[in-house]
């Protein structure tokens, strides 16, 4: 929304527009979090395949090679833990944002039906210290 249109909007229209913009921002963040989850899930799946392959190779390796392979498997599992943490954090953020959207929609409905009273327009006051 550009500043030229602000003057033409009523306080109710402005409030609804501002809420819509904020809902759009929250929905974009939710979309980004869903992408993070998809990427992390794909990484975990790939890591599982790597672990399976390395475990199969263990029976054909020398002791020193086994140590390297086991260390590599441990590193992969650590990466999986990180990916699971990323998924968990993204899911929590999605839930938080969905709750915020629900409250914004309730406020929007209340503004539309008049049960939410917008502040009365008045003069801007400048406070000096």
C-alpha positions, 0 to 999 in steps of 0.5 A: 500500500502506498502513502497516496492511498492512505488518505483515502481509507477510513480508519476501519479500512486502514485497520483491515488493510494493515491486518491483511498485510500482517497476515500475509507476512505471517503466512509467508513465514509459515511457507518458509518454515514448511520449506525448512521442514521439507529440506530437513526431512529430505536430509534425514532420509538421505542420511539414513541411506548413507548410514545403511550403506556404511553399515553394510560396508563395515563387514568388508573393512579393516579395523582402522577403516571401521573406526573411520566409518563408525566415526562417519556414521556418528557424524551423520547421526549428529547431523540428523539430530540437528535436522530434527531440531530444525524441524521441531523449531519450525513446527513450533514457529508455524503453530505460533504464527497460526495462532497469531493469524487466528487472533488477527482474523478475530480482531478483523471480524470484530472491526468489521462487525463494530464490536472492536472500537478503533481509537478516535481520530485526533490530533497528533500530539508531540510530547517533549521531555 
